[in-house]
Amino acid sequence: MPTARYYRVLTGARGATARQKYLDFLAGAQERALDPGTGEDRPESVPLYITPFAFPMAANHTLRESALSPSWDHCKGIAPTLQHVTDALGTDTAVTIKSYKAARVIRTQKGAREAQKRSEITGLPYRPYNNRSRSVPFGKNLAADTQAAVGAALVAAYATPGFSARITPERT
């Protein structure tokens, strides 16, 4: 069973004051100001093309997926022969399937911890991590390729010093 968010606060591990602030927040008594932040706009998406693991594609057909342009720029040269994804459609016909989510490899750059902050909800101090993640879809190259084998090879290639890697399986 997953642990609820703020579990320690609710069970009193950090004190009655923090617990009451959190309960007030849940009840709507404590409102937080809207803070849109000062971050950058979302980067453009790059159309990418793969062959899925879950079902065979007709000849000269490929599945259209996407990734953010900084993610694609960062990841496209790491293991191009393993990930079987391209940004060039060529003469193939692109197909989009609404209910399909491609398998993705996620590469996280481990950053240093930031300075201590205080939670707006409970008032408790915490130190967030300054990690940066990027993900790109991947597919198969040969009919015999399996998602587990390709994913394991990609994780091995992407997990270099200072980076961790994991995959999310495709969903149909």
C-alpha positions in Angstrom: 0.0 0.0 0.0 1.5 3.4 -0.9 2.3 5.8 1.8 0.2 9.0 1.8 1.8 12.3 1.1 2.6 14.1 4.4 2.3 10.8 6.3 4.8 11.8 9.0 3.0 15.1 9.5 -0.4 13.4 9.9 1.0 10.8 12.4 2.6 13.5 14.5 6.2 12.7 13.8 6.9 16.4 13.2 4.6 18.1 15.7 1.0 19.1 16.3 1.5 22.6 14.8 2.5 21.2 11.4 -0.3 18.6 11.5 -2.9 21.3 12.2 -1.6 23.5 9.4 -1.8 20.6 6.9 -5.4 19.7 8.1 -6.4 23.4 7.7 -5.0 23.3 4.2 -7.0 20.2 3.4 -10.2 21.8 4.8 -9.7 24.9 2.7 -9.1 27.2 5.7 -5.6 28.0 4.7 -5.4 29.3 1.1 -2.2 29.6 -0.8 -1.5 32.5 -3.1 -1.3 31.7 -6.8 2.3 31.9 -7.9 2.8 31.4 -11.6 6.6 31.5 -11.1 9.2 33.0 -13.3 10.2 29.9 -15.3 10.7 29.7 -19.0 8.0 28.9 -21.6 7.6 25.2 -22.5 10.0 24.3 -25.4 8.7 23.1 -28.7 8.0 19.4 -29.3 9.9 17.5 -32.0 7.9 14.8 -34.0 9.6 11.5 -33.7 8.9 8.1 -35.3 9.1 4.6 -33.9 8.0 1.0 -34.4 6.1 -0.1 -31.3 6.7 -3.4 -29.4 3.0 -4.2 -28.7 1.7 -4.7 -32.3 3.1 -5.0 -35.8 3.0 -2.1 -38.2 2.1 -2.4 -41.8 5.0 -2.0 -44.3 6.1 1.6 -44.8 4.1 2.7 -41.7 5.6 4.2 -38.5 4.1 5.5 -35.3 4.3 9.2 -34.6 5.5 10.2 -31.1 7.2 13.4 -29.7 9.7 14.7 -27.3 10.6 18.2 -26.2 13.4 19.7 -28.3 15.9 20.0 -25.5 15.3 16.4 -24.5 15.8 15.2 -28.1 18.9 17.3 -28.6 20.4 15.9 -25.4 19.5 12.3 -26.0 19.7 11.7 -29.7 23.4 11.1 -29.8 23.8 8.9 -26.7 22.7 5.5 -28.1 21.2 6.1 -31.6 21.7 2.5 -32.6 19.8 1.2 -29.6 16.8 3.5 -29.2 15.4 3.0 -32.8 13.8 6.4 -33.0 14.2 9.0 -35.7 13.1 12.5 -36.4 13.0 11.9 -40.2 9.8 10.4 -41.6 11.3 9.7 -45.0 8.8 7.9 -47.4 6.9 6.1 -44.5 3.4 7.0 -43.5 3.0 8.4 -40.0 0.3 6.9 -37.9 -1.0 8.3 -34.6 -2.9 6.1 -32.1 -4.7 8.0 -29.3 -4.7 5.4 -26.6 -1.0 4.3 -27.1 1.9 5.6 -25.0 5.3 4.7 -26.2 8.0 3.2 -24.1 10.3 6.0 -22.9 13.9 6.2 -21.6 14.2 8.8 -18.9 17.7 10.2 -18.1 18.1 12.2 -14.9 21.0 14.5 -14.2 21.7 14.4 -10.5 22.0 18.0 -9.2 23.2 19.4 -5.9 20.6 20.0 -3.2 19.2 23.6 -3.0 19.2 25.8 0.0 16.7 25.1 2.7 13.1 26.2 2.0 10.0 26.3 4.1 6.8 24.5 3.1 3.9 26.9 2.5 1.5 24.2 3.7 3.0 22.9 6.9 5.7 25.5 7.6 8.3 22.7 8.0 11.8 23.1 6.5 13.0 21.0 3.6 15.8 20.9 1.1 14.8 20.2 -2.5 17.0 18.4 -5.1 18.0 20.3 -8.2 17.7 17.3 -10.7 16.9 17.6 -14.4 15.2 14.9 -16.3 14.8 14.3 -20.0 12.9 11.6 -21.8 12.6 10.3 -25.4 10.5 7.4 -26.8 12.0 4.3 -28.1 10.9 1.4 -30.3 12.1 -1.8 -31.8 14.3 -2.3 -34.8 13.9 -6.0 -35.5 10.7 -8.1 -35.2 12.5 -10.2 -32.5 13.4 -7.2 -30.3 11.7 -7.1 -26.9 11.0 -4.1 -24.8 12.9 -5.5 -21.8 16.1 -6.2 -23.8 16.1 -2.8 -25.6 15.2 -1.0 -22.4 18.0 -2.7 -20.4 20.5 -1.8 -23.1 19.3 1.8 -23.1 19.5 2.1 -19.3 23.1 0.8 -19.4 24.0 3.3 -22.1 22.2 6.3 -20.5 23.4 5.7 -16.9 26.8 7.4 -16.9 28.6 9.1 -14.0 26.3 11.9 -12.8 23.2 10.5 -14.5 20.7 7.8 -13.7 18.3 6.2 -16.2 15.1 4.2 -16.2 12.4 3.2 -18.6 8.6 3.5 -18.6 6.9 0.6 -20.5 4.6 1.3 -23.4 0.9 1.2 -22.7 -1.9 0.4 -25.2 
